[in-house]
Amino acid sequence: MMIFIVVGGCFLLFLVVMFFKAVLPRKMPALVVTRTDIATRGQIYSQDGFSLANSQKLFKVSFNTLSIDPHKQEFFIDLLSIYTNIPKSVIAEKFKQSGFVTLSYNINANTAASLRQLNAKFLAYNVFKEYEDANKKVMPKIGLSIEVSGIARNYLYKDNFEPLVGYIQKVDTGRITSIRGVKGIEDSKNTTLAPKNDGRMTGRRDLGFNLIENRSFKNVPRIDGSDIVLSIPLKIQRELEQILDTAKARYGAHQIIAGIYLPQNGEILSLATTNRFNPNNIQKSDYPSLNVDAIELSFEPGSTIKPIVYSLLVDKKRIDPSRPINLGHGSYKLGKYIVRDDFIPTKHTTIEDVLIRSSNIGMIKLSKRLSGQELYTGLKSFGFAEETGIDLPYEKTGLLPDVRKLNGDVYKGTVSYGYGMRATFLQLLRAYGVFVNGGKLATPHLVQREITYPNGEMYTTKYPPTRQVIAPKSAQEMQNLLVKVVTKGTGKSAQVAGLTIGGKTGTAHTAKKGRYTDAYNSSFFGFAKDKENTFVIGVVIFGSLGSTEYYAAQTAAPIFKQVVQMLVKNQYLTPTKAIAKP
């Protein structure tokens, strides 16, 4: 009887347990799931097709230690280590925890795809098993969990193109870590580059957590950010940066900036600086280099402003370049200051010699033929004291004295030879384009007119039309005169045989705390032409010390020549061959 009661009681208990197992709901993972396909930021390409900045998804890989068959744990660790390149000891350490553990947050897309294939193999070999949780509920097999954890931005060419391309800042949205552009093209074109729409897939899943694409399956495709193509080829940018790096070491300068500009359409072929940084790993010492000083740093341009002022006189027919001018004995009193030239004038000095020999005294005298309003309006028409409109953020406008000050002889005189005003590198570069573009001023830009969007369509970026600054005849006259500056005057060291070279040197003291120092900014702005092509080129050496080499004719002009020779080597310019005399 006792045996019967015990057996009967056990059977009754079994029936009760089975009843509750069948009636009560089991905690099962959802059979219908939604997966998000994170959209990524668009790429930035060089003009010759190299990816300068691209985005890469990062994945989080996790697993449930309770769901892995203890007899196959070593097999699981070995294969997972091979696929992820994570040491076996690190993976084994995770098994000291009970339940879900995260192995890594930084798995790349290729590895994530391989892990999904590995997960299918684990399921086939029954590496994962059912288990009972703390409440004695049977949990189904749970494979590897692989999901997006964030987005990484990669700059494959490190400091090349910096700070033009810019960098990014990570933004924690709570679900994943996204990015936004900071500085450079990353900032100015952030809306274009930013991802448009995440993809979304909803449907039933199988045991391996794969979505079954049946009639109930829904898929909203992701739309990534648009790709941008710059007007600058990687090869040209790299070679220009190398030229500047070598020159900086030679002259001991604080910074050298150079640019190559197409005056007809405003495209920038290259814009480089010696002060660069690696956006993949920005250090505290890099902070001063994060700004695009070509547009964010203004300075007194010195004698490079003289052709601009001179052209206003030519355009208004206030001067005849062939007429003589009295420059005294090389010194002139301007207010309480004494202005001196670097040469002793002759009795036969003409007005065009003022520019050819870079006479400050001559510019002071000639500028008196312009009213303060005419000088102010003329400089503004050349783009000074206003943004150039380039597709970069934080552009500075520089500074011009107001009309009231320019009506006075001192301000008018000093501005005529490049002091008492401030300009940016890019303002000067585009202003010189007026002389070789029929008197028209174009808006500079780094992004080519064609932008490729994810659907494959091409969109044209519209830029403001050119504006007429001086008459075409005046521009041609200035072009001819700037050629004479190179062949006869201060720009001789910029000559390249077989090409038409014109330009102007400038050497100006740098100011600090209201006083001029012993350091100089040396510059050369000009143009190089062959029969078909014209490029405007500018070079500024910031902070040259007053030793043997600090005049622009000794520093900036030779760098200009190197830049032209680089363009010849890369077949952007073709010199004419000299005809041998019989």
Secondary structure by P-SEA (a helix, b strand, c coil): caaaaaaaaaaaaaaaaaaaaaccccccccccccccbbbbbbbbbccccccccbbbbbbbbbbbcccccccaaaaaaaaaaaaacccaaaaaaaacccccccccccccaaaaaaaaaaaaaaaaaccbbbbbcccccccccccbbbbbcbbbbbbcccccccccccbbbbbbcccbbbbbbcccccccccccccccbbbbbbccccccccccccccbbbbbbbccbbbbbcccaaaaaaaaaaaaaaaaaacccccccccccccccccccccccccccccccccccccccccccccccccccccaaaaaaaaaaaaccccccbbbbccccccccccbbbbccccccccccaaaaaaaccaaaaaaaaccccaaaaaaaaaaaccccccccccccccbbbbccccccccaaaaaaaaacccbbbcaaaaaaaaaccccccbbbbbbcccccccccccbbbbbbcccccccccaaaaaaaaaaaaaaaacccccccccccccccbbbbbbbbbcccccccccccccccccccccbbbbbbbbbccccccccccccccaaaaaaaaaaaaaaaccbbbbbbbbcc
